[in-house]
């Protein structure tokens, strides 16, 4: 199998159509069909079955698909490695992250990284769901992807990761709804109307699991894929917004309350992931190390209201000075 055949097979599998794959690969449809036929003849088994107008992978095709993705990813990595050997710390780094992480972390971190690696072109991609980030990593479309550490099971051999700081779950609402509170037990949320992220967010699944452990049925009145929509709804008195501490809440006149389960904060560590089969350039591994340090300096982006008032009284000049890597 040559790389052209592997690329053709993967593209047809992704799009489910020879005609669509031909357009993406800029190849005539008959020629692409012949490539698939030649590959099936060479392998000795069918790769696709036709179901209606769509091509569906056979059992053998499904087993071969992952290997072909790895082959293409490794070939791409070899090309990148050759460029690095020619040019040193120069290249392109593609990173996927959630919109709130981009707002709260990358908006400030990119300047820090650019000072160290001015010749690296950084391309950020918004990705709400881990499934989207996972597909981009597998296809070699990005080098790094950010999400909760548990997004990838520890035994999964495909991905490596670097842990970042933990993100906590917070409740945000008008001050009159939770007067004087800096923290609340999840079990005590049963009486409140709740504004929550939808199930594509791992932090939502963490919240649901904690509610089950606490023995309550959450009174969810609104779901959204945008944390700031929840905060705007909370500001108008529609309920309590449950959002991660990576979201900036300071622009809303809301009381921020820490969520607890049995007196402990509800939190999970974040991480930055990459495909083990794709060797990272030096500037990408440096990116991970610098990001971990920077996140340690700026997290949490949002804090419970009582803590925020205490933090505001302390000087911040030293904190800003430490945002550069030691």
C-alpha positions as CSV (number, residue, x, y, z in Angstrom):
1,X,0.0,0.0,0.0
2,X,1.4,3.4,-1.0
3,X,0.5,6.7,0.7
4,X,-1.7,7.8,-2.1
5,X,-3.9,4.7,-1.7
6,X,-4.0,5.1,2.1
7,X,-5.0,8.8,1.7
8,X,-7.7,7.8,-0.8
9,X,-9.1,5.1,1.4
10,X,-9.2,7.3,4.5
11,X,-10.9,10.2,2.7
12,X,-13.6,7.9,1.2
13,X,-14.2,6.4,4.6
14,X,-14.5,9.8,6.2
15,X,-16.9,11.2,3.6
16,X,-18.8,8.0,2.7
17,X,-18.7,8.9,-1.0
18,X,-16.3,8.5,-3.9
19,X,-17.6,11.7,-5.6
20,X,-17.0,13.8,-2.4
21,X,-13.6,12.3,-1.9
22,X,-12.7,13.0,-5.5
23,X,-13.6,16.7,-5.0
24,X,-11.5,16.9,-1.8
25,X,-8.5,15.1,-3.3
26,X,-8.7,16.9,-6.7
27,X,-8.8,13.6,-8.5
28,X,-11.2,12.5,-11.3
29,X,-13.9,10.2,-9.9
30,X,-13.2,7.3,-12.2
31,X,-9.5,7.4,-11.3
32,X,-10.3,7.4,-7.6
33,X,-12.7,4.5,-8.0
34,X,-10.0,2.5,-9.8
35,X,-7.6,3.3,-6.9
36,X,-10.1,1.8,-4.4
37,X,-10.6,-1.2,-6.7
38,X,-6.9,-1.8,-7.1
39,X,-6.4,-1.5,-3.4
40,X,-9.1,-4.1,-2.6
41,X,-7.6,-6.4,-5.2
42,X,-4.2,-6.0,-3.7
43,X,-5.5,-6.7,-0.2
44,X,-7.7,-9.5,-1.2
45,X,-10.9,-8.2,0.5
46,X,-13.6,-5.6,0.2
47,X,-13.2,-2.3,2.0
48,X,-16.7,-0.9,1.5
49,X,-20.3,-2.0,1.1
50,X,-22.8,0.3,-0.7
51,X,-25.8,1.1,1.5
52,X,-28.1,3.3,-0.5
53,X,-26.0,6.2,-1.9
54,X,-23.4,5.9,0.9
55,X,-20.3,3.7,1.1
56,X,-20.0,1.9,4.5
57,X,-16.8,0.3,5.8
58,X,-16.8,-3.5,5.9
59,X,-15.5,-5.2,9.1
60,X,-12.0,-5.6,7.5
61,X,-12.1,-1.9,6.3
62,X,-12.9,-0.7,9.9
63,X,-9.9,-2.6,11.2
64,X,-7.6,-1.2,8.5
65,X,-8.8,2.4,8.9
66,X,-6.9,3.1,12.1
67,X,-3.6,1.8,10.7
68,X,-4.0,3.9,7.6
69,X,-4.6,7.0,9.7
70,X,-1.5,6.2,11.7
71,X,0.5,5.7,8.5
72,X,-0.6,9.1,7.1
73,X,0.1,10.8,10.4
74,X,3.5,9.4,10.7
75,X,4.3,10.3,7.1
76,X,3.2,13.9,7.9
77,X,5.4,13.9,11.0
78,X,8.4,12.8,8.9
79,X,7.9,15.8,6.6
80,X,7.6,18.1,9.6
81,X,10.7,16.6,11.2
82,X,12.6,17.2,7.9
83,X,11.5,20.8,7.9
84,X,12.7,21.3,11.5
85,X,16.1,19.9,10.7
86,X,16.3,22.4,7.9
87,X,14.9,25.4,9.6
88,X,15.3,24.9,13.4
89,X,12.6,26.4,15.6
90,X,10.4,27.5,12.7
91,X,7.1,26.0,11.7
92,X,3.4,25.8,12.3
93,X,1.7,24.6,15.5
94,X,-2.0,23.8,15.4
95,X,-3.8,23.7,18.7
96,X,-7.5,23.0,19.5
97,X,-9.1,24.3,22.7
98,X,-12.5,25.2,24.1
99,X,-13.7,28.8,23.6
100,X,-13.6,29.5,27.3
101,X,-10.0,28.2,27.6
102,X,-9.0,30.4,24.6
103,X,-10.6,33.4,26.2
104,X,-9.3,32.8,29.7
105,X,-5.8,31.4,29.0
106,X,-4.6,31.6,25.4
107,X,-5.6,35.3,24.9
108,X,-2.7,36.1,27.4
109,X,-0.5,33.1,26.8
110,X,0.1,33.6,23.1
111,X,2.2,36.7,23.7
112,X,4.4,34.8,26.2
113,X,4.9,32.0,23.8
114,X,5.6,34.3,20.8
115,X,8.3,36.1,22.7
116,X,10.2,32.7,23.1
117,X,9.3,31.3,19.7
118,X,8.7,34.3,17.3
119,X,9.2,32.2,14.2
120,X,6.4,29.7,15.0
121,X,3.0,30.3,13.4
122,X,0.4,29.3,15.9
123,X,-3.1,28.4,14.6
124,X,-5.9,28.0,17.2
125,X,-9.0,26.0,16.5
126,X,-12.2,26.3,18.6
127,X,-13.5,22.9,19.7
128,X,-16.4,22.5,22.1
129,X,-16.7,18.8,22.2
130,X,-13.9,16.3,22.9
131,X,-15.2,14.1,20.0
132,X,-14.3,17.0,17.6
133,X,-10.8,17.4,19.1
134,X,-10.3,13.6,19.0
135,X,-11.1,13.4,15.3
136,X,-8.7,16.3,14.5
137,X,-5.9,14.6,16.4
138,X,-6.5,11.2,14.7
139,X,-6.6,12.9,11.3
140,X,-3.4,14.8,12.0
141,X,-5.2,18.1,11.5
142,X,-3.8,19.5,14.8
143,X,-0.8,18.8,17.0
144,X,-2.3,19.5,20.4
145,X,-5.8,19.4,21.9
146,X,-7.0,20.7,25.3
147,X,-9.7,19.1,27.5
148,X,-10.3,17.5,30.8
149,X,-7.6,14.9,31.7
150,X,-10.2,12.1,31.9
151,X,-11.2,12.7,28.3
152,X,-8.7,10.0,27.5
153,X,-8.7,6.8,29.6
154,X,-5.2,6.2,31.2
155,X,-4.8,2.9,29.4
156,X,-5.4,4.4,25.9
157,X,-2.1,3.9,24.1
158,X,-2.9,6.4,21.3
159,X,-2.5,9.6,23.2
160,X,0.0,11.2,25.5
161,X,-0.8,14.2,27.8
162,X,0.6,16.8,30.1
163,X,-1.7,17.7,33.1
164,X,-2.6,21.3,33.7
165,X,-4.3,22.9,36.7
166,X,-7.7,21.6,37.9
167,X,-10.9,23.3,36.9
168,X,-13.7,23.7,39.5
169,X,-17.4,23.9,39.1
170,X,-19.0,27.2,40.2
171,X,-22.5,28.4,40.7
172,X,-23.3,32.0,39.5
173,X,-26.5,33.8,40.3
174,X,-27.8,37.2,41.5
175,X,-26.5,37.9,45.0
176,X,-30.1,37.9,46.5
177,X,-30.5,34.2,45.5
178,X,-27.6,33.1,47.6
179,X,-26.9,35.9,50.1
180,X,-23.6,35.7,51.8
181,X,-22.7,32.3,50.4
182,X,-19.1,31.5,49.2
183,X,-19.8,27.8,48.8
184,X,-22.7,25.4,48.6
185,X,-23.1,21.7,48.7
186,X,-24.4,20.1,45.5
187,X,-27.1,18.4,47.5
188,X,-28.5,21.9,48.4
189,X,-29.0,22.8,44.8
190,X,-32.1,20.7,44.5
191,X,-34.4,23.6,45.2
192,X,-32.8,26.0,42.6
193,X,-33.6,26.3,38.9
194,X,-30.4,25.4,37.1
195,X,-28.8,26.7,33.9
196,X,-26.3,24.1,32.7
197,X,-24.0,23.3,29.8
198,X,-25.2,20.5,27.5
199,X,-24.0,16.9,27.7
200,X,-21.2,17.5,25.0
201,X,-19.2,19.1,27.9
202,X,-17.3,16.8,30.1
203,X,-17.8,19.3,33.0
204,X,-21.6,18.8,32.6
205,X,-21.2,15.0,32.9
206,X,-19.1,15.6,36.1
207,X,-21.9,17.7,37.5
208,X,-24.5,15.1,36.6
209,X,-22.4,12.4,38.2
210,X,-22.0,14.5,41.4
211,X,-25.7,15.1,41.6
212,X,-26.3,11.3,41.4
213,X,-23.8,10.8,44.2
214,X,-25.5,13.4,46.3
215,X,-28.8,11.8,45.7
216,X,-30.6,14.7,44.0
217,X,-32.4,15.3,40.8
218,X,-31.2,18.6,39.3
219,X,-33.9,21.0,38.3
220,X,-32.5,21.9,34.9
221,X,-34.5,24.7,33.2
222,X,-32.1,25.6,30.4
223,X,-29.1,24.0,28.6
224,X,-26.6,25.7,26.3
225,X,-23.3,25.1,24.5
226,X,-22.1,28.6,25.5
227,X,-21.2,29.3,29.1
228,X,-21.7,33.1,28.6
229,X,-25.3,32.4,27.5
230,X,-25.9,30.7,30.9
231,X,-24.4,33.7,32.7
232,X,-26.6,36.1,30.8
233,X,-29.6,34.1,31.7
234,X,-28.5,34.0,35.4
235,X,-28.0,37.8,35.3
236,X,-31.7,38.2,34.3
237,X,-32.8,36.1,37.2
238,X,-33.7,32.9,35.3
239,X,-31.7,30.6,37.7
240,X,-28.3,29.5,38.8
241,X,-25.6,29.0,36.1
242,X,-23.3,26.1,36.7
243,X,-20.0,26.8,34.9
244,X,-16.4,25.8,35.2
245,X,-13.8,28.1,36.8
246,X,-12.1,28.5,33.4
247,X,-14.9,30.8,32.3
248,X,-14.6,34.5,32.9
249,X,-17.5,35.6,35.1
250,X,-16.2,39.0,36.3
251,X,-18.0,40.9,33.6
252,X,-21.4,39.9,35.1
253,X,-22.9,41.3,38.3
254,X,-23.3,37.9,39.8
255,X,-22.4,36.2,43.1
256,X,-19.9,33.3,42.4
257,X,-20.3,30.3,44.7
258,X,-18.0,27.3,44.9
259,X,-19.7,23.9,44.5
260,X,-18.9,21.3,47.1
261,X,-19.6,17.6,47.5
262,X,-19.2,16.4,51.1
263,X,-17.3,19.7,51.9
264,X,-14.8,19.2,49.0
265,X,-14.6,21.3,45.8
266,X,-16.0,19.6,42.7
267,X,-12.9,19.8,40.5
268,X,-11.1,17.9,37.7
269,X,-7.7,18.4,36.2
270,X,-7.2,19.8,32.7
271,X,-4.7,18.4,30.2
272,X,-3.1,19.0,26.8
273,X,-3.1,15.9,24.5
274,X,-1.2,14.8,21.5
275,X,-1.0,11.6,19.3
276,X,1.9,9.4,20.4
277,X,2.4,8.2,16.8
278,X,3.2,11.8,15.7
279,X,6.5,13.0,17.1
280,X,6.2,16.6,18.3
281,X,8.6,19.3,17.2
282,X,10.7,20.9,19.9
283,X,8.6,24.1,19.9
284,X,5.5,22.0,20.5
285,X,6.9,20.3,23.6
286,X,8.1,23.7,24.8
287,X,4.5,25.0,24.2
288,X,3.1,22.3,26.6
289,X,5.6,23.1,29.3
290,X,5.2,26.8,29.1
291,X,1.4,26.4,29.0
292,X,1.4,24.3,32.2
293,X,3.5,27.0,33.9
294,X,1.2,29.8,32.7
295,X,-2.0,28.0,33.7
296,X,-0.6,27.5,37.1
297,X,-0.1,31.3,37.4
298,X,-3.5,32.4,36.2
299,X,-5.9,29.6,37.4
300,X,-8.6,29.7,38.4
301,X,-9.9,32.3,36.0
302,X,-12.9,32.9,38.2
303,X,-13.1,32.5,42.0
304,X,-15.9,32.5,44.6
305,X,-17.0,36.1,45.3
306,X,-15.6,36.2,48.9
307,X,-12.2,35.1,47.6
308,X,-12.2,37.6,44.8
309,X,-12.6,40.4,47.3
310,X,-9.7,39.1,49.3
311,X,-7.5,38.7,46.2
312,X,-8.4,42.2,45.0
313,X,-6.7,43.7,48.1
314,X,-3.4,42.1,47.3
315,X,-0.9,43.7,44.8
316,X,-0.9,42.0,41.4
317,X,2.4,43.3,39.9
318,X,4.3,40.4,41.2
319,X,1.8,38.0,39.8
320,X,2.0,39.5,36.4
321,X,5.8,39.3,36.5
322,X,5.7,35.6,37.1
323,X,3.7,34.8,34.0
324,X,6.9,34.4,32.1
325,X,8.5,31.0,32.4
326,X,11.2,30.7,35.0
